[in-house]
């Protein structure tokens, strides 16, 4: 009898944990950036979501022409990314924000992102 109660308790706890994962959003979601600009670029995470020049980015990664890169971002946090040319000058900007996890992995085509401006003119679309 005691073993049965423990087994039922374990099943209920596991069910609650599993249901919690279905209902709640994760701490990070994957976003794929597709470089369809026809030349290699660097994708840089700016230090604010309202950068003037995106100087001293948190980090940056090369993205070859025709290639893509996956980055993790936090939902409910607006982020600004700069698409940099071969001289590290901002060409385009990507502002991302999700209130909830999207159903599918978002794919951001860099060619659909607005040209760099201060501030970045709008949130980017997938």
N, C-alpha and C positions, 0 to 999 in steps of 0.2 A: 504494500500500500504506500509506504514512504517513498519507494523508488518511483512509483507511478506519479506521485505528486511532484517530485523533482523533475521528472521527464516533462510533465505538463507545464511546469513553471519555465523550464528551458525553452520549450516550444513557444510559449507566449512571449518571452523576452526576445527570442530571435524574430518572431513575427513583428513585434513592435519596432525593432531595429530596422528590419527590412522595409516596413511601411514608412518609417521615418525617412529613409533614403529616397523613396518614391516621391514623397510629398515635398521635401525640402530641396533647395538648390545646393549645388556643390560650392566649394570654396574657390574653384577655378574652372574655367572652361577653355577648351582648345579652339583657337581661331587659325585658319589657314590663310596666309597672304600669298597670292599668286602674282608673280611678276610677269605681266603681259605687256611691258613697256618696250621690249625689243632691245634692251641693253641691261647690263648688270647694275644693280643698285645696292644700297645698304638700307636696312630697315632699323630705325633707331627709336627707342622708347624715350620720349621726352620726360623731363622731370616734373612737368605739371600738365594740366589739361588746357592750358591757355598760354603756351610758350610763344615768345617773340621770335626766337631763332632756333630753338631746340639745341642750345649750346650745352656741352657736357652731358649728353644723354646718359640715362641710367645704364644702358648697354645698347649695342647695335650688332647686327648680323648681316653678312653678305647674302644677297639673293641673286643667283645667276639669271640671265635672260631666259625666259621660258620656265624657270624653276619656281619653287614655292618653299615656304617655311612655315612651320607651325609654332605658334606662341601661346602661352597660357595667360589668360587674363582673369581678373576677379569680376564676377557679376556685381552690379550695383556700384562699381567704381569707374568713373569716366577716365579713359586714357587717351593720350594723344601720341601718335606715331608720326615720325618724319620719314619720308622716302628721300634718301640722299643720293646725289650724283657721285661721280668718281672723284670729285674734289670736296666731298662732304658738305655740299650746299643743299639746303632743302629744296626739293622739286615739287613734292606733293605732301599732303597731310591726310592722316586718317584719324578720326576721332571715333572711339567706340564706347558704347554703353549698352548694357543689357540689364534690365530689371530682374529678369528670370533667365534661367538656362534655356537656350534655344533647343528645339527638338533635334535638329541636325547640326553637324559641325559647320559653322559659318565659314564661307570662303569670300575673301575680300580681293577683288581684282584691282590691282594698283592703278590701272588705267581709268577706272571709274572714280577714283579719289580726286578731290578737288586740288587744283594747283595751290602751292604753298601761299599762305596769306597770314597776316597777323590781325586778328586771331584766325585760326582755321575756320573757314566759313560755315561748316555744318557737320553733323554726324554723318559718317559714311554708311553706305548701304551695302548689303551683301549681294 
